[in-house]
């Protein structure tokens, strides 16, 4: 007898529906799985056989053939255990197919028949909604996660026997587990009011947060570069509902959601080590999997000790910084990953990490060579270059001046709302994402500012891309000030943040 059950396979950060076709015919006992399965899918026959028996159902002593269609799509992971088991039970008459209408199934089986949580359930739910499948059967641990997809009926099953009861209409959907209280946000050491000195850097961080601009902090060790960079995530506006689904889908596919059923509540903050490979940063593998730039989508990617990264790894950032997407081509196909992240980087001014330039024992040539690992095309894509001085003893004794994180976040949120209202017809949300045509449209400057920009291009050697990025930063400065039009002072402040163009790239 032939039975069909819908499931889904993960393709990049999305899901594609898969038909699980199970044929049980008389013959020598055998269990064959075809349709480009990986080793985890092929091993499912042992888990399925044992789980069916331990759930109290007879396992057919016949020839079983499982086809995962389409056959040219690679299937990986243990999420096909439950649909294969239900297909076998449907082929033998234990499951009456169709009592709840079109449905899809995902889940991993334990040997005792328990259904274990799987990754990518949110992507599977979105695929079901796109294809008009109105019901999704998932492990109980993934119930809350799948319910985030509007218009989708989600049934949670703790065991294989419960799943059979759901499909036969003999039992109500299992009640989802009582959600655990959300973890308290990590607020320690994240308040800008505790930062002493570095007023210039704090202003740059506010501008970077206001327009989602990329930022590079250069200063001596212990000057507060890492501390300030980690505070950036605290002043970013919260994720919108659509952004929560978008970011949570990526983290669900990667298996990195904080807890099963808990969606992303804060913007991602990723800080990979400088020994990371291109595949780890950009994504790769066979089949391709998302890298750190995709995991940081809609959030912050922090690269500490930027010149210590391998140069070819840094150069691989150029396309995602420009396009907001990563395209990975392999012999098996092409994968496209979102990568609209905000880059924040930190670097020492010299290889030895001297306390200050006055006490530095490195020669000017050594300092130039060290920061010369950062190519001009990469620096062009970083909007703000900020030089942090070493802290003076008086900075430690004086009370920390400046606004608290909540106050800065309020100003940043107001600036983001102005951008969203201005750019609503363009499909983008922040100034940093404006195209050259949109820069000319929304960043018109007076004659005095034009003269400033022309002088900056002459003395700093700004490229056309650098010129546009200065205008984007100036537009954000104006938004923070509540100004409708750009003025010369906004452009002058934006030009100040091209320090590396002046000092090391002249």
Secondary structure, 3 states (H helix, E strand, C coil): CEEEEEEEEEECCEEEEEEEEEEEECCCCEEEEECCECHHHHCHHHHHHHHHHHCCCCCCCCEEEEEEECCCCCECCCCCHHHHHHHHHHHCCCCCCCCCCCEEECCEECCCCEEECCCCHHHHHHHHHHCCCCEEEEEHHHHHHHCCCCCCEEEEECEHHHHHHHHHCCCCCECCCCCCCCCCCCCCCCCHHHCCCCHHHHHHHHHHHHHCCCEEEEECCCCCHHHHHHHHHHHCCCCCHHHHHHHHHHHHHCCCCCCCCCCCCCCCEECCCCCCCHHHHHEECCCCEECHHHHCCCCEEEECCHHHCCHHHHHCHHHHHHHCEEEEEECCEEEEEECCCEEEEEECCCCCCCCCCCCCCCCHHHHHHHHCCCCHHHHHCCCEEEEECCCCHHHHHCCCCCCCHHHHHHHHHHHHHHHHHHCCCCCCCCHHHCCHHHHHHHCCCCHHHHHHHHHHHHHHCCCHHHHHHHHHHHHHHHHHHCCCCCCHHHHHHHHHCEHHHHHCCC
